[in-house]
Amino acid sequence: MTQLSSIGPARQQAVFVSGVAGYRPLIPVASTKLEQAAHDALSPAAWAYIAGSAGRERTARANQTAFDHWRIVPRVLHDVSRRDFGIELFGQHLPAPVLLAPIGVLEMAHRQADLAVARAAAAIGVPFVFSSQASVDMETCAAAMGDSPRWFQLYWSQSSEVVKSFVRRAEACGCSAIVLTLDTTLLGWRPRDLDLGSLPFLHGMGIAQYTTDPAFLAELHEPLDVPVMQPPLTLSTIRVALDQKKHFPGGLLCNLFSDEPRLAVQRFVATYSRPSLQWDDLPVLRGLTRLPIVLKGLLHPDDARRAVEAGMDGVIVSNHGGRQVDGATAALDALPGIVDAVQARVPVLFDSGIRTGSDVFKALALGARAVLLGRPYVYGLALAGECGVRDVILNVLAELDLTMGLSGCRNLQEVTRETLTKPSQSCGR
C-alpha cells in the first residue's frame, strides 16, 4: 500500500527526478490535458458515454465552475512539516478522504475495466465503490483487492429478488457499505449518446453484475411487464447480437445459438431501475443488511434531514456528475446547506465536479467528510489501464497534501470553512 502521509513533495520529486533521465509522466498531470488525451484515445461512442452529460450540459459545467465561487485563504507560519489526511468512516480508518465513484461500463475505457480500477484502488488503499452497472462482477474485483476497502452501489431494480441478491453478494465479498443511488430512477436526456444512437447496455456491456446474479438469471425467461421494442434486421443488428453473446458469461462461441444473452439485455433494460421508489421503501433495504446505507444523489437539505430521520447512515451530495438533469444546481453549491441540515448526525460525502486536489480541499472545507472521484480516474484508465488510474489518484492526493500544507493545515480537522472565502468577501477575519 502506498504511503500517503505528506505525499506531495515525494510525488513531485519522483516526477522531477524521472524528468532528469528524460522520462515524462505516464499520463498528463493537468486535468484539462488529461481530459483531452482521453478524448483523443477513446472511440466516439465511448467518449460520448463517459464524458457526456444531460441536455446542454449546463449542470456538468456548473459543477466545476462552482469551485470558483470559493477561494482558499492560506495562513502562514504554521508548522506544516508533517501532514496527515487520514479519516475515520463507518468504523474504518481510511488513509485519504477520497473514494473512487461507481461508474458503469468501464470496458468502454479499457478492456480490464473495473478489475484494473480495483487493483489500483487496493494498491493505494482508497475504497472503490463497485457499480451495479459494472463490466466485471463484484466477486472478481473483491478477490483482486484483498483486504482493501470497497463499497457497493445499488440501483434499486424492479425485481425485489435481484435487490436482495445484490445486497447478499455485496456483504459476502466484503463490501463495507451500500450506496443507494436515488437520482437515476429514469435515464437522463443525454444528447451525445442519442446523436450516435448508442447505448452500451444494448450491446451487453456493463451488465456483469446481472449476468452473474442467480436471482436475475432465474427470472430470465419470465415475461416482462413492458413491451420490448425490436429493431429491424440489418447487418448492424446482427453485430449487436454477436456483441451480446460475446459479453454474456461463456463468450461468443459458447452462446452462439443461445437466446439468453438477448433476454438478459432486454430484462436489464426493462427492470434495472424502479421509478416508483419512495421514502417508504427504505425500511425494506434497512431490513436486508446491517451494513451502513448511504443515500447518493441528494441536493436539497430537506431530503438530507429525511434521510437521517429514516435511519440512513450517510448521504452523498451529488447530481450524478450532471448526467441526469440539465440546469440542476451545482453539487458544491448544495453542499453547505446539506451539511448544516445534517448537523453532524451522519457523514456527508461529496460527488460531482472533483478534478483536482484543491477541489477536494474546498469540498472538505465546506463540510464533506470525504469525496468521490469520478471521470478523472476513468480518463487515466483509458490512457494506461491500472497504472493510469493509480497515477490519477496519486496526483490528486499529492495536490491535496500540498494545498493543505501551503494553506497552513496539518490535518483535516484544520480544513474548515474558515480556510475559504468568496471572491466578493474580504479576506480579513
C-alpha positions as CSV (number, residue, x, y, z in Angstrom):
1,M,0.0,0.0,0.0
2,T,1.3,3.4,-1.0
3,Q,2.4,5.7,1.9
4,L,0.2,8.7,1.7
5,S,1.2,10.9,4.6
6,S,2.9,14.1,3.2
7,I,2.8,12.6,-0.3
8,G,3.0,15.9,-2.2
9,P,6.8,16.6,-2.1
10,A,7.7,12.9,-2.6
11,R,5.4,12.8,-5.7
12,Q,6.8,15.9,-7.1
13,Q,10.4,14.8,-6.5
14,A,9.8,11.4,-8.2
15,V,8.4,13.1,-11.3
16,F,11.2,15.7,-11.5
17,V,14.0,13.1,-10.9
18,S,12.5,11.0,-13.7
19,G,12.5,14.1,-15.9
20,V,16.3,14.4,-15.4
21,A,16.5,11.0,-17.1
22,G,14.3,12.1,-19.9
23,Y,11.1,10.5,-18.7
24,R,7.8,12.2,-18.7
25,P,4.7,11.3,-16.6
26,L,2.7,8.4,-18.0
27,I,-0.4,10.4,-18.1
28,P,-0.9,14.2,-18.2
29,V,-0.9,15.9,-14.8
30,A,-3.0,18.9,-15.7
31,S,-6.7,18.0,-15.5
32,T,-7.5,19.7,-18.8
33,K,-4.8,17.9,-20.7
34,L,-5.8,14.6,-19.1
35,E,-9.3,15.0,-20.4
36,Q,-8.1,15.9,-23.9
37,A,-5.8,13.0,-24.0
38,A,-8.6,10.6,-23.0
39,H,-10.8,12.2,-25.7
40,D,-8.2,11.5,-28.3
41,A,-7.7,7.9,-27.2
42,L,-11.4,6.9,-26.9
43,S,-13.9,6.0,-29.6
44,P,-16.7,8.5,-30.3
45,A,-19.2,6.2,-28.6
46,A,-17.0,5.7,-25.5
47,W,-16.3,9.4,-25.2
48,A,-19.9,10.3,-25.5
49,Y,-20.9,7.8,-22.8
50,I,-18.1,8.7,-20.4
51,A,-17.8,12.4,-20.8
52,G,-21.4,13.3,-21.8
53,S,-24.0,14.9,-19.6
54,A,-27.6,15.8,-19.7
55,G,-29.1,18.3,-22.2
56,R,-26.8,21.3,-22.9
57,E,-24.5,20.0,-20.2
58,R,-25.0,23.1,-18.1
59,T,-25.1,21.2,-14.9
60,A,-21.8,19.5,-15.6
61,R,-20.2,22.9,-16.3
62,A,-21.8,24.4,-13.2
63,N,-20.3,21.6,-11.1
64,Q,-16.8,22.7,-12.0
65,T,-17.3,26.4,-12.0
66,A,-18.9,26.2,-8.6
67,F,-15.4,25.7,-7.2
68,D,-14.5,29.2,-8.4
69,H,-17.2,30.6,-6.1
70,W,-14.8,29.9,-3.3
71,R,-11.2,30.9,-2.7
72,I,-8.7,29.4,-0.4
73,V,-7.2,31.8,2.2
74,P,-3.7,30.4,3.0
75,R,-2.4,31.1,6.5
76,V,1.4,31.3,7.2
77,L,4.0,30.5,9.8
78,H,2.2,27.3,10.8
79,D,4.4,24.2,11.3
80,V,3.2,22.0,8.4
81,S,6.3,19.9,8.1
82,R,4.1,16.8,8.7
83,R,0.6,16.4,7.3
84,D,-2.0,13.7,7.6
85,F,-5.3,13.5,5.7
86,G,-6.5,10.1,7.1
87,I,-10.1,9.8,8.2
88,E,-12.4,7.5,10.1
89,L,-15.6,6.5,8.2
90,F,-18.1,3.9,9.4
91,G,-15.5,2.4,11.8
92,Q,-12.8,2.1,9.3
93,H,-9.6,4.1,9.1
94,L,-9.0,5.3,5.5
95,P,-5.6,6.8,4.5
96,A,-7.2,9.6,2.5
97,P,-10.6,11.3,2.2
98,V,-11.1,10.1,-1.4
99,L,-13.2,7.2,-2.7
100,L,-13.5,6.1,-6.3
101,A,-17.0,6.7,-7.5
102,P,-19.1,4.0,-9.1
103,I,-19.0,4.4,-12.8
104,G,-20.6,1.9,-15.2
105,V,-19.4,0.3,-18.4
106,L,-15.8,0.8,-17.7
107,E,-14.9,-1.7,-20.5
108,M,-15.6,1.2,-22.9
109,A,-12.4,2.8,-21.5
110,H,-10.2,-0.2,-21.1
111,R,-10.5,-4.0,-21.6
112,Q,-9.6,-4.7,-17.9
113,A,-12.4,-2.3,-16.8
114,D,-13.4,-2.5,-13.2
115,L,-10.7,-5.0,-12.4
116,A,-7.9,-2.5,-13.3
117,V,-9.6,0.1,-11.1
118,A,-10.0,-2.3,-8.2
119,R,-6.3,-3.2,-8.3
120,A,-5.2,0.5,-8.5
121,A,-7.5,1.4,-5.6
122,A,-6.2,-1.5,-3.5
123,A,-2.6,-0.6,-4.2
124,I,-3.2,2.9,-2.7
125,G,-5.7,1.9,-0.1
126,V,-8.6,4.1,-1.1
127,P,-12.1,2.5,-1.3
128,F,-13.6,1.6,-4.7
129,V,-17.4,1.7,-4.9
130,F,-18.4,-1.1,-7.2
131,S,-21.1,-0.1,-9.7
132,S,-24.3,-2.0,-10.3
133,Q,-23.5,-1.4,-14.0
134,A,-20.1,-2.9,-13.8
135,S,-18.2,-4.7,-16.6
136,V,-16.6,-7.1,-14.1
137,D,-18.6,-8.7,-11.3
138,M,-18.1,-7.7,-7.8
139,E,-16.7,-11.0,-6.6
140,T,-13.8,-10.9,-9.1
141,C,-13.0,-7.3,-8.2
142,A,-13.1,-8.1,-4.5
143,A,-10.8,-11.1,-4.9
144,A,-8.2,-8.8,-6.5
145,M,-8.4,-6.2,-3.7
146,G,-7.5,-8.4,-0.8
147,D,-8.4,-6.6,2.5
148,S,-8.6,-3.2,0.8
149,P,-11.9,-1.4,1.5
150,R,-14.7,-1.5,-1.1
151,W,-18.4,-0.4,-1.1
152,F,-21.2,-1.4,-3.4
153,Q,-23.5,1.0,-5.3
154,L,-27.1,-0.3,-5.7
155,Y,-29.6,0.6,-8.3
156,W,-33.0,-0.5,-6.9
157,S,-34.2,-3.0,-9.5
158,Q,-37.9,-3.6,-10.2
159,S,-37.1,-7.2,-9.1
160,S,-37.1,-7.5,-5.3
161,E,-35.2,-10.7,-5.6
162,V,-32.4,-9.1,-7.5
163,V,-32.1,-6.3,-4.9
164,K,-31.9,-8.9,-2.2
165,S,-29.3,-10.9,-4.1
166,F,-27.1,-7.9,-4.9
167,V,-27.1,-7.0,-1.2
168,R,-26.2,-10.5,-0.1
169,R,-23.4,-10.7,-2.6
170,A,-22.0,-7.3,-1.5
171,E,-21.9,-8.5,2.1
172,A,-20.3,-11.8,1.1
173,C,-17.5,-10.2,-0.9
174,G,-16.5,-7.8,1.9
175,C,-18.2,-4.5,1.0
176,S,-18.4,-2.3,4.0
177,A,-21.3,0.0,2.9
178,I,-24.2,0.0,0.5
179,V,-24.6,3.2,-1.6
180,L,-28.2,3.6,-2.9
181,T,-28.3,5.8,-5.9
182,L,-31.5,7.8,-6.0
183,D,-31.1,10.2,-8.9
184,T,-31.3,7.6,-11.7
185,T,-34.7,6.0,-11.4
186,L,-35.0,7.2,-15.0
187,L,-32.2,7.7,-17.6
188,G,-31.4,11.4,-18.2
189,W,-31.7,13.0,-21.6
190,R,-28.1,12.6,-23.0
191,P,-27.7,14.2,-26.5
192,R,-24.2,12.8,-27.1
193,D,-25.4,9.2,-26.8
194,L,-28.7,10.0,-28.6
195,D,-26.9,11.6,-31.6
196,L,-24.9,8.4,-32.0
197,G,-27.9,6.1,-31.3
198,S,-25.5,4.5,-28.8
199,L,-26.5,2.8,-25.5
200,P,-23.8,0.3,-24.4
201,F,-26.2,-1.9,-22.4
202,L,-27.9,-2.9,-25.6
203,H,-24.6,-4.5,-26.7
204,G,-24.5,-6.5,-23.4
205,M,-21.9,-4.2,-21.9
206,G,-21.9,-3.0,-18.3
207,I,-24.3,-5.7,-17.0
208,A,-21.9,-8.2,-15.5
209,Q,-23.4,-7.9,-12.0
210,Y,-26.7,-9.1,-13.5
211,T,-25.5,-11.8,-15.8
212,T,-23.6,-13.4,-12.8
213,D,-26.5,-13.0,-10.5
214,P,-28.6,-16.1,-9.6
215,A,-31.8,-14.2,-9.0
216,F,-31.5,-12.3,-12.3
217,L,-30.8,-15.4,-14.2
218,A,-33.6,-17.3,-12.5
219,E,-36.1,-14.7,-13.9
220,L,-34.6,-14.6,-17.4
221,H,-37.4,-16.5,-19.1
222,E,-40.2,-14.8,-17.2
223,P,-42.4,-12.5,-19.3
224,L,-41.7,-8.8,-19.0
225,D,-44.4,-6.3,-17.9
226,V,-43.5,-3.8,-20.7
227,P,-43.4,-4.3,-24.4
228,V,-39.9,-4.9,-25.9
229,M,-39.1,-2.8,-29.0
230,Q,-37.5,-4.9,-31.7
231,P,-35.1,-3.2,-34.2
232,P,-35.3,-4.1,-37.9
233,L,-32.9,-6.9,-39.1
234,T,-29.8,-5.3,-40.5
235,L,-26.1,-6.0,-40.5
236,S,-25.8,-3.7,-37.6
237,T,-28.5,-5.6,-35.7
238,I,-26.5,-8.8,-36.3
239,R,-23.3,-7.2,-35.0
240,V,-25.1,-6.1,-31.8
241,A,-26.5,-9.6,-31.3
242,L,-23.0,-11.0,-31.6
243,D,-21.8,-8.4,-29.1
244,Q,-24.5,-9.5,-26.7
245,K,-23.3,-13.1,-27.0
246,K,-19.7,-12.1,-26.6
247,H,-20.3,-10.2,-23.3
248,F,-22.5,-12.9,-21.8
249,P,-20.7,-15.4,-19.5
250,G,-19.1,-18.1,-21.6
251,G,-18.3,-15.8,-24.5
252,L,-19.3,-15.8,-28.1
253,L,-18.8,-19.4,-29.2
254,C,-20.5,-20.8,-26.1
255,N,-23.5,-18.6,-26.6
256,L,-23.7,-18.6,-30.4
257,F,-27.0,-20.5,-30.5
258,S,-28.3,-19.3,-27.1
259,D,-31.1,-16.8,-26.7
260,E,-30.1,-16.0,-23.1
261,P,-27.8,-13.0,-24.0
262,R,-30.6,-11.2,-25.8
263,L,-33.1,-12.0,-23.0
264,A,-30.6,-10.7,-20.4
265,V,-30.2,-7.4,-22.2
266,Q,-34.0,-7.0,-22.6
267,R,-34.6,-7.8,-18.9
268,F,-31.9,-5.5,-17.7
269,V,-33.2,-2.5,-19.8
270,A,-36.7,-3.1,-18.6
271,T,-36.0,-3.7,-14.9
272,Y,-32.7,-2.2,-13.8
273,S,-34.2,0.8,-12.1
274,R,-37.5,1.5,-10.3
275,P,-39.2,4.9,-11.0
276,S,-41.8,4.2,-8.2
277,L,-39.1,4.2,-5.5
278,Q,-40.1,6.3,-2.5
279,W,-39.2,7.0,1.1
280,D,-41.4,4.3,2.4
281,D,-39.2,1.7,0.6
282,L,-36.1,2.5,2.6
283,P,-37.0,0.3,5.6
284,V,-37.0,-2.7,3.2
285,L,-33.4,-2.1,2.4
286,R,-32.6,-1.5,6.0
287,G,-34.1,-4.9,6.8
288,L,-31.9,-6.6,4.3
289,T,-28.5,-5.6,5.7
290,R,-26.6,-4.4,8.7
291,L,-24.1,-2.6,6.6
292,P,-24.1,1.2,6.6
293,I,-26.5,2.6,4.0
294,V,-25.5,5.8,2.2
295,L,-28.0,7.7,0.0
296,K,-26.4,9.2,-3.1
297,G,-27.9,11.9,-5.2
298,L,-29.2,14.4,-2.6
299,L,-29.2,18.2,-3.3
300,H,-31.9,19.5,-1.0
301,P,-31.5,20.0,2.8
302,D,-35.0,18.6,3.5
303,D,-34.0,15.4,1.7
304,A,-30.9,15.1,3.9
305,R,-32.9,15.6,7.1
306,R,-35.4,13.0,6.0
307,A,-32.6,10.6,5.2
308,V,-31.3,10.9,8.8
309,E,-34.8,10.5,10.2
310,A,-35.2,7.3,8.1
311,G,-32.2,5.8,9.8
312,M,-29.7,6.1,6.9
313,D,-26.1,6.1,7.9
314,G,-24.8,8.8,5.5
315,V,-25.6,10.9,2.4
316,I,-23.7,11.8,-0.7
317,V,-24.3,15.3,-2.2
318,S,-24.4,14.6,-5.9
319,N,-26.1,15.4,-9.2
320,H,-24.7,12.4,-10.9
321,G,-21.9,14.5,-12.5
322,G,-24.5,16.5,-14.4
323,R,-25.7,13.4,-16.3
324,Q,-29.3,13.4,-15.2
325,V,-30.9,16.9,-15.1
326,D,-29.7,19.8,-17.3
327,G,-29.7,23.1,-15.4
328,A,-29.7,21.5,-11.9
329,T,-27.9,23.1,-9.1
330,A,-24.2,22.5,-8.8
331,A,-23.4,19.9,-6.2
332,L,-20.9,22.1,-4.5
333,D,-23.5,24.9,-4.1
334,A,-25.8,22.4,-2.4
335,L,-23.1,21.0,0.0
336,P,-23.1,23.7,2.8
337,G,-26.9,23.6,3.2
338,I,-26.9,19.9,3.5
339,V,-24.0,19.8,5.9
340,D,-25.9,22.4,8.1
341,A,-29.1,20.4,7.8
342,V,-27.5,17.1,8.9
343,Q,-25.7,18.7,11.9
344,A,-23.0,16.0,12.1
345,R,-25.6,13.3,12.8
346,V,-24.3,11.3,9.8
347,P,-21.3,11.7,7.5
348,V,-21.8,13.9,4.4
349,L,-19.8,12.9,1.4
350,F,-19.5,14.8,-1.9
351,D,-19.5,13.8,-5.5
352,S,-19.7,15.7,-8.9
353,G,-17.1,18.0,-10.3
354,I,-13.9,17.0,-8.5
355,R,-11.0,17.4,-10.8
356,T,-8.0,18.4,-8.6
357,G,-6.6,18.3,-5.1
358,S,-7.6,21.9,-4.5
359,D,-11.2,20.9,-5.4
360,V,-11.0,18.2,-2.8
361,F,-9.7,20.7,-0.3
362,K,-12.7,23.1,-0.9
363,A,-15.3,20.3,-0.6
364,L,-13.8,19.2,2.7
365,A,-13.6,22.7,3.9
366,L,-17.3,23.1,3.2
367,G,-18.1,20.1,5.4
368,A,-17.7,16.9,3.3
369,R,-16.2,14.1,5.3
370,A,-14.8,12.6,2.0
371,V,-15.2,13.0,-1.7
372,L,-15.9,10.6,-4.6
373,L,-13.5,11.0,-7.6
374,G,-15.2,10.0,-10.9
375,R,-14.4,10.9,-14.5
376,P,-10.6,11.7,-14.0
377,Y,-9.8,8.2,-13.0
378,V,-11.7,6.9,-16.0
379,Y,-9.6,9.1,-18.2
380,G,-6.5,7.6,-16.6
381,L,-7.9,4.1,-17.2
382,A,-8.4,4.9,-20.8
383,L,-4.9,6.0,-21.3
384,A,-2.9,3.5,-19.2
385,G,-5.2,1.0,-17.5
386,E,-4.4,0.2,-13.9
387,C,-1.3,2.4,-13.9
388,G,-3.3,5.3,-15.3
389,V,-5.9,5.0,-12.5
390,R,-3.2,4.9,-9.9
391,D,-1.4,7.9,-11.2
392,V,-4.6,10.0,-11.3
393,I,-5.4,9.1,-7.7
394,L,-1.8,9.9,-6.6
395,N,-1.7,13.2,-8.4
396,V,-5.0,14.3,-6.8
397,L,-3.8,13.3,-3.4
398,A,-0.4,14.9,-3.8
399,E,-2.0,18.2,-4.8
400,L,-4.4,17.9,-1.8
401,D,-1.5,17.4,0.5
402,L,0.4,20.4,-0.8
403,T,-2.7,22.6,-0.8
404,M,-3.2,21.7,2.9
405,G,0.4,22.5,3.8
406,L,0.5,25.7,1.9
407,S,-2.8,26.8,3.5
408,G,-1.4,26.2,7.0
409,C,-3.3,22.9,7.7
410,R,-1.7,19.9,9.2
411,N,-4.8,17.6,9.2
412,L,-8.4,17.6,8.1
413,Q,-9.6,19.0,11.4
414,E,-8.0,22.2,10.4
415,V,-9.6,22.3,6.9
416,T,-12.7,24.2,7.8
417,R,-14.9,26.9,6.3
418,E,-12.6,29.4,7.8
419,T,-10.0,28.5,5.2
420,L,-12.3,29.7,2.4
421,T,-13.8,33.0,1.3
422,K,-15.9,34.1,-1.6
423,P,-14.3,36.5,-4.2
424,S,-16.7,39.3,-3.2
425,Q,-15.8,38.9,0.5
426,S,-12.9,40.4,2.4
427,C,-10.1,38.0,3.5
428,G,-9.9,39.8,6.8
429,R,-11.2,37.8,9.8
